[in-house]
Structure formats: C-alpha cells, structure tokens
Amino acid sequence: MASLALATACQREPSFDEKFEQQSRALSAEARKIEAETRAQLAAAREADRAAAELERARPIEQPAQKGGQ
C-alpha cells in the first residue's frame, strides 16, 4: 500500500512547456484534419461546377419561337 502511495507521489504534473507542446501537437493535428476536409470539399465543389458546365454545353440551344404561327 505504501508503494502505491509513493508511486503516485512520484508522478509529477507536466510542466507548462510539456502541456504547451502537447496542446500544440493536438491543435496542429486538428488543423491538418480541417485543411484536408476543406481541400476535399473544394475539390468536390470544383468538380460539381465542371459537371454543371459540361451539362450546359451539351444542352441543345433552343431556337426562339417564330411569330405568326410559322
């Protein structure tokens, strides 16, 4: 029992620098994740724009209605 108390007493709290480094790594990882998601969404939006433009080019041009019932 005494060894358990001694072991927990020996565990020190991380220093400011250690906490800062850990948080910095976590935030950097989250930023990379967000950037990857953003790049994927942007690529999907660009592809959707290309597809819409392709559909627009493939659509036949409508002729204006002629006057006088011809």
N, C-alpha and C positions, 0 to 999 in steps of 0.2 A: 504494500500500500504506500509506503514511504517512497519507493522508487517511482511510482506513478506520479506522486505529487512533485517529486524532484524533476521528472521528465517534463512535466507541464510548466514548471517554473523556469526551466532552461529555454523553453521556446520563447523567443523574443518577438515583439511586434515588428513588422517590416519598417525600415526607415522611410523617410519621406522620399528619398531618391528611388528606393525599391518600389514604393507604391506608385510614384510618378512613372517609372519605366513600365510597370505592369499596365497601368491605365493607358499609357501612350501606345503600347502594343495592341491593346484591346481596341482602342479608337482607330488606329491605323487599319486593323483588320476589318472593322466595320465600314470604314471609308472605302476600302478596296471593294467590299461587297456591294456597297451602294453604287460606286462607279461602274462596276460590272453590270449591275441591273440597269443602270441608266444607259450604258452603251447598247445593251440588248434591246431596250425599249426604243432607242433612237434608230437602231438598225431596222427594227420591225416597222417603225413609222415610215422610214425611207422606202422600204420595200412596198408598203401599202401605197405610198404615193406613186411609185413606179408602176405598180399594177393598175392603179386608177388611171394613170396617164396612158398606159397601153390599151386599156379598155376604151378610153375616149378616142384614141387614134383608130381603133378597129371598128368603131361605130360608124355606120354609113352616114354620109352627110344628107340631111333632109332638104328636099327641094321646097322652095316657098310655094304656097298654094297659088294657082293661077286664077286670075279674075275672069269673070264671065262664064264660069262653068266649063271651061275647056279642058 
